[in-house]
Amino acid sequence: ANTRLFRAGLEDAGLTIRPGIHPIVPVMIGDAALAQRVSTRLLELGIYAIGFFYPVVPQGAARIRTQVSAAHRPADLAFAVEQFATVKREFGI
């Protein structure tokens, strides 16, 4: 349920995520340097999410890796979605 909630929130915020039902939710960024900046900004906003880029993923497929768990409360996930929406606006992604 948490994974569905988080995925829907990210999609509603206009972010591109890899499709699926898995609790690992990659938020697609594309550019490696941008993924690093987004990851740093998310940490400043209170969200620990790691940027993945080449050689871990194919070139041009950089992403922010998130992972949802049963321990997250809906309010935690809503907060995370809000912060992702903030970086989307700030970085134009």
Secondary structure, 3 states (H helix, E strand, C coil): CHHHHHHHHHHHCCCCECCCCCCEEEEEEECHHHHHHHHHHHHHCCCCCEEECCCCCCCCCEEEEEECCCCCCHHHHHHHHHHHHHHHHHHCC
